[in-house]
Amino acid sequence: MPEAKTLSNENSAINANKAYKEPSVFLAENLLREARRQKNIPQGQIPAVCVLDPDGDIVSYLVKNGLCSRNPFWACYHSTLYDASFDGLDFGIIGCAVGASYAVLLAEQMFVSGCKLLISITSAGAINAPKNDAKFILIEQALRDEGTSYHYLPAGHPAELSQSLKERLQRYFQSSQLMVETGKSWTTDAPYRETQTAIEYAKTQNVTSVEMEAAALYAFATVKQVNIICYAHLTNTMAQEGEDFEKGIENGSIDSLQIVLATIKAVLLEI
């Protein structure tokens, strides 16, 4: 089998027959309609700000401390949405939203259910060390090494954070005490195929982290014109050494919640 020279799917069959400007026959709102009917779920709005927590640690912390309750209006077949409150701010949150396809499935349903801003905070492997040893990276662009983004955007189109959101957040973090740097990420849907060749290529692209959701979420956000912000929490070096994946107090939940609060303060009032 020939070695892949880049992380691009430009010549892959996955790009065939996409008809990017054609609407989907299967719609999120129609699935939710049927779920409400079958499960007797009332009509209602979910919170305007929602969080995807792929690791599930933030949700575990909130549940353990009585800081959240199950949202009664969320009609998804595959997940539980919690209404959470932390330090005076309210938001919805779903745990264990791992991987590009699942994250976008949830995002599609969230934005037709009342969400206006979606924040994803995922643990990530370090590729290039950030300049100031920050543990959190505001992902400004993601290498598209997964399949989901190619159903939304053609090959060659960047999967990136909107410029307006990026500018607001950078201004906020420059004036805050939170250690957050802006950087690029590599989104893969095969974490156990992070070969040395792929890692070295990512390094040449000035990638800081590797994770599993950002490229697809940003592609979806670009096409649907919705507000999505992705963070990478640098927690590991892909288990190449012992004592890896340490996230801090409460498995990093307190630090991650501070990032959520900062993002809401920096962005939501301007949406």
C-alpha positions in Angstrom: 0.0 0.0 0.0 1.5 3.4 -1.0 2.2 5.8 1.9 -0.1 8.8 2.1 1.9 12.1 1.6 -0.7 14.4 3.2 -3.7 14.4 5.5 -6.0 15.5 2.6 -8.9 13.4 1.3 -8.8 15.5 -1.9 -8.8 12.5 -4.3 -10.9 10.2 -2.1 -14.1 8.6 -3.2 -15.7 10.2 -0.1 -15.9 13.4 -2.1 -17.9 11.9 -4.9 -21.7 12.6 -5.4 -21.9 15.2 -2.6 -24.0 17.9 -4.3 -22.9 20.4 -1.6 -25.6 23.0 -2.5 -28.4 20.4 -2.4 -30.5 20.2 0.8 -30.6 17.0 2.8 -33.7 14.8 2.6 -33.2 13.7 6.2 -33.5 16.6 8.6 -32.7 16.9 12.3 -35.9 18.7 13.1 -37.9 15.8 11.6 -36.1 13.2 13.6 -36.7 15.2 16.8 -40.4 15.5 15.9 -40.7 11.8 15.7 -38.7 11.3 18.9 -41.0 13.6 20.7 -44.1 11.7 19.5 -42.7 8.3 20.4 -41.2 9.3 23.8 -44.0 11.8 24.8 -41.5 14.7 25.1 -43.0 18.2 25.3 -42.1 21.0 23.0 -39.6 23.5 24.4 -36.3 25.2 24.0 -32.9 24.0 25.1 -30.4 26.5 26.6 -29.0 29.2 24.2 -25.5 28.1 25.2 -24.5 24.4 25.0 -21.3 22.5 25.7 -20.0 19.3 24.2 -17.9 17.4 26.7 -16.3 14.5 24.9 -14.5 13.1 27.9 -17.6 13.3 30.1 -15.6 14.6 33.1 -17.3 18.0 33.2 -20.8 16.4 33.3 -19.6 13.9 36.0 -18.5 16.9 38.2 -21.7 18.8 37.7 -23.9 15.7 38.4 -21.8 14.8 41.5 -22.2 18.3 42.9 -25.9 18.8 42.1 -25.2 21.5 39.6 -27.3 20.2 36.7 -30.5 18.4 35.9 -31.8 16.6 32.9 -33.4 18.9 30.3 -37.0 17.9 29.7 -37.2 19.1 26.1 -34.2 17.3 24.6 -35.6 14.7 22.2 -32.3 13.1 20.9 -32.4 9.3 20.7 -28.7 9.0 21.5 -27.8 11.4 24.3 -28.8 13.2 27.5 -28.7 16.9 27.7 -28.3 18.5 31.1 -29.3 22.0 32.2 -26.3 23.3 34.2 -25.5 26.3 36.3 -22.0 27.3 37.4 -20.9 30.6 38.9 -24.1 32.3 38.0 -24.2 31.3 34.3 -26.6 28.7 32.8 -25.8 26.4 29.9 -26.7 23.0 28.5 -24.2 20.2 28.3 -23.8 16.7 26.8 -21.1 14.3 27.9 -19.1 11.7 26.0 -19.7 13.3 22.6 -16.6 11.6 21.2 -15.8 11.8 17.5 -16.6 14.0 14.5 -19.8 12.2 13.3 -21.4 12.0 16.7 -20.4 15.6 17.6 -22.0 17.0 14.4 -25.1 14.8 14.8 -25.6 16.4 18.2 -24.8 19.9 16.9 -27.3 19.6 14.1 -30.0 18.7 16.6 -28.9 21.4 19.1 -29.2 24.3 16.7 -32.7 23.4 15.6 -33.7 23.0 19.3 -32.7 26.5 20.5 -29.0 26.6 20.8 -27.3 29.8 19.6 -23.7 29.1 20.7 -22.0 25.7 21.0 -18.7 25.2 22.8 -16.6 22.0 22.6 -13.8 21.3 25.0 -12.0 18.0 24.3 -8.8 16.5 25.7 -6.1 16.4 23.1 -2.6 15.1 22.4 0.3 17.5 22.1 1.9 17.7 18.7 3.9 21.0 18.9 4.3 22.6 22.3 2.4 25.9 22.7 4.5 29.0 23.0 3.7 29.8 26.6 3.0 26.2 27.8 -0.8 26.9 27.9 -2.9 23.9 28.6 -5.9 25.1 26.6 -5.8 25.9 22.9 -8.5 27.9 21.1 -8.6 26.0 17.9 -8.5 28.5 15.0 -8.2 25.9 12.2 -8.2 22.1 12.0 -6.6 19.7 9.5 -9.4 17.6 8.0 -8.3 14.0 8.6 -11.8 12.6 9.2 -14.8 11.9 7.0 -17.7 14.1 8.4 -16.4 17.5 7.3 -16.3 16.3 3.6 -20.0 15.9 3.7 -20.3 19.6 4.4 -17.4 21.3 2.7 -15.4 20.3 -0.4 -11.8 19.3 -0.1 -9.4 22.2 0.0 -11.8 24.4 2.0 -10.5 25.2 5.5 -12.3 24.1 8.6 -11.9 27.1 10.8 -13.3 29.3 13.6 -15.1 32.3 12.3 -13.0 35.4 12.3 -15.4 37.5 14.3 -15.5 34.9 17.1 -11.8 34.5 17.0 -11.2 38.2 17.4 -13.6 38.6 20.3 -12.1 35.6 22.2 -8.5 36.7 21.6 -9.3 40.2 23.0 -10.9 38.7 26.0 -8.2 36.2 26.8 -5.5 38.9 26.4 -7.1 40.8 29.3 -7.8 37.8 31.5 -5.7 35.6 33.7 -6.6 32.4 31.8 -3.8 30.7 29.9 -5.4 30.1 26.5 -3.4 30.2 23.2 -4.7 30.2 19.7 -3.5 27.4 17.5 -4.2 24.8 14.9 -5.4 21.2 15.5 -5.4 18.0 13.6 -8.8 16.2 13.7 -8.6 12.5 13.1 -11.3 9.8 13.3 -8.8 7.1 13.9 -6.8 7.9 17.1 -5.0 4.5 17.0 -3.7 5.3 13.6 -1.7 8.3 14.7 1.5 7.1 13.0 4.9 8.8 13.1 4.5 9.8 9.5 1.2 11.5 10.2 2.5 13.2 13.3 5.6 14.5 11.4 3.3 15.9 8.7 1.1 17.6 11.3 4.2 19.2 12.8 5.1 20.7 9.5 1.7 22.3 9.4 2.3 24.1 12.7 -0.3 21.9 14.4 -0.4 22.2 18.2 -2.8 19.4 19.1 -4.6 16.3 17.8 -8.3 15.6 18.7 -11.4 14.1 17.1 -14.1 16.7 16.6 -13.0 20.3 15.6 -12.7 20.0 11.8 -16.2 18.5 11.4 -17.8 21.0 13.8 -16.2 24.0 12.1 -17.2 22.7 8.6 -20.8 22.3 9.8 -20.7 25.8 11.4 -19.4 27.3 8.2 -22.1 25.8 6.0 -25.0 26.4 8.5 -23.7 29.8 9.6 -23.9 29.0 13.3 -21.6 29.8 16.2 -19.3 27.0 17.3 -16.1 27.4 19.3 -13.7 24.5 19.8 -11.0 24.2 22.5 -8.3 21.5 23.0 -7.2 20.7 26.5 -3.7 19.4 26.2 -3.6 16.4 28.5 -1.4 13.8 26.9 1.5 12.8 24.6 -0.5 9.9 23.1 0.5 7.7 26.1 4.1 7.4 24.9 5.2 7.9 28.5 3.9 6.9 31.9 1.5 9.0 34.0 -0.1 10.5 30.9 -3.7 11.9 30.6 -3.5 13.8 33.9 -6.0 16.7 33.7 -5.8 18.3 37.1 -8.3 18.9 39.9 -11.6 17.1 39.4 -10.2 15.7 36.1 -9.8 19.2 34.7 -13.5 20.1 35.2 -12.9 23.3 37.1 -10.4 24.6 34.6 -12.7 23.6 31.7 -15.7 25.3 33.3 -13.7 28.5 33.7 -13.1 28.4 29.9 -16.8 27.9 29.3 -17.7 30.9 31.5 -15.1 33.1 29.9 -16.4 32.1 26.4 -20.0 33.0 27.4 -18.9 36.4 28.8 -16.8 37.2 25.7 -19.3 36.1 23.1 -22.9 35.5 24.0 -23.9 39.1 24.7 -22.8 40.1 21.2 -24.6 37.3 19.3 
